């Protein structure tokens, strides 16, 4: 159970970071 929680936290972190990168790229384009 603990392992799954850690994986979920890591996935959420990666998703947030990639979403931030997408926003940055969007700002650079426009």
N, C-alpha and C positions, 0 to 999 in steps of 0.2 A: 504493500500500500504506500509506504513512504517513497519508494522508488518511483512509482507512478506520479506522485505529487511533484517530485523534483523534476521529472520529465515535462509535466504540464507547465510548471513555472518557467522552465527553460524555453519551451515552445512559445509561451506568451511573451517572454522577453525578446526572442528573435522576431516574433511577429510585430511587436511594438517598434523595434529597431528598424525593420524593413519598411514599416509604414512611415516612419520618420524620414528614411532615405528617399522614399517615393515622393513625399511632400517637398523635400529639399530639391529633388530633381525637377519637380513641377515648377518650383519657384525659379530655378535657374533657366528653364525653358522660356518662361513668360517674362 
